[in-house]
Amino acid sequence: MYRDPAPFAAAISAERRHPAPGLKVTGISVPHHLLAADLIARGFQAAAANQYDRIIVISPDHFSRSRRPMATTRRDFKTVFGLVPNDREAAGSLLQAGDLFDDSELFAKEHGIAALLPFIRHFFPNAKIVPIAIAYGATREQCGRAVAMLEKLTGPRTLIVQSTDYSHYLAFDVARQRDQETLNIIAGNDIDAVFRLVQPDHIDSVAALYVQMQLQASDYRSFATVIANRNSTEYSAMGARTTSYVVTVYTERQPVGAELRYSDQRIVYFGGDTFIGRWLTAPLADKDVASAIEQRIRSITGGAPMVVNLEGVVMNEPPEGLSIEMHAMYASLAAPILKAINVKVAGLANNHSFDLGSPGYQESLEVLQKANIVSVGHKEIVDVGPFRLLALNFIGKFDYRDYPVVRDHDLDTICTMRAQPPLFALVHWGKEYTNVAGPEQYAAAQTMQNCGVSVIVGAHPHQAATRIEAMQGGEYALSYSLGNLLFDQTANRSSGALLEVRAFRQGTYAMRLIPIPDLFEFGIERLQMKGGRPVSLPETNSAASTRD
């Protein structure tokens, strides 16, 4: 179908500036429109450091030529870069299910397969291909049968390639919203929600996405990283009928640092509860220990900007003899660490920001401002660049200190606030030492979404949620709790995670939840390795008061 090597060579050359990461890649999702040939190359380039014997390519049956829900073939394929051989034994095993797979000649004119073949030949010249075209009407049950058969063909030297374009035939603003809904479902790994996507408003093959996600979850337990989302309007004037493209890379471990980073997107990380005081003071006062913790965080973030929930008061000279219930931090210790991990925004919408009253809060603002860190208090909105951020505190409604907190119908006032979308919310809420939202949190999340909040990021429970939730078919996303970033609590009771937000030029964003180790224990171990004095903890081993 494609006789000119120039478009393929140019795309491969353009993406060669991104070195193939040292990641075990188990699957990729790439477009099949050569308008976005550079994005096809990007997906394959991300897997280029791997060796594969078999590549399974899953495409929609664009012209509805299969007599069965799915089709394959035993034929080889010629490309402008040479022959791509068929894995005949594997294809034959699929054709044994004659009611499910058609032995079809449709592949001679199926661009969902043909457009990818030159890339396969270039990057993996020794691999054999198993082409699969899926009918638009394929059911979830039929896809489940196909997954069971394909599981017998997967392995460490098999790559699953999902050949799909995303939103079709919609105006740009509508396509962008459909893309975001799909991206939220991918972020949440919500396989059950895939068949609720609308074809082709969201994607040209719901079945292909479902099969890919099922195989990655069941066979590889892999992690999805979306590395591109564009609309066809970025390439040419397409009028009101646009097409969207998404590139996803599935890997055996979470990419970190500079892995899978690209210049056409911006990345921001959210960290959970951060308190650089109390039993953390001694470990972090040691410069080597502080540096080790800083490097541990930056090894994940790659030095990208961070937003954290700062649990306490930052002062130049905190009063002596404070109760352990009072969260006070030395500015000379806390500010350099926050700067070293590139904290750009500190959320102060929490009860402990007012532990020393309004004077303590005001001094915290001054210390943060001097460190070039933007503070955001209760019911305040700041511009973070790729998104606007609203901070809300739900904890301490009946506390005698009378600090700012959501009361009664306060949430309704969010609708009167003005902010350019997308609007994220950093919320201090929930029940301590839980990692799942309760009815009150879901109700509050729904109210926030009704007022324009598209992502809700939680803090306070000291335990990290294990997944991102794609709410209402992906209309908005909820990360109930990020647990602790830096807090003097040990891993027997707490946990932590970072939320990566990858923002694309068209205004959409992809998210990942990345678990992190207990950095308090990490710091203590480093201090003791140096022969430092042991750090004693309360008998509860939580180092936390009942007011946390």
Order of alpha helices (4+ residues) and beta strands (2+ residues): alpha-beta-alpha-beta-beta-beta-beta-alpha-beta-alpha-alpha-beta-alpha-beta-beta-alpha-alpha-alpha-beta-beta-beta-alpha-alpha-beta-beta-beta-alpha-beta-alpha-beta-beta-beta-beta-alpha-beta-beta-beta-beta-beta-beta-alpha
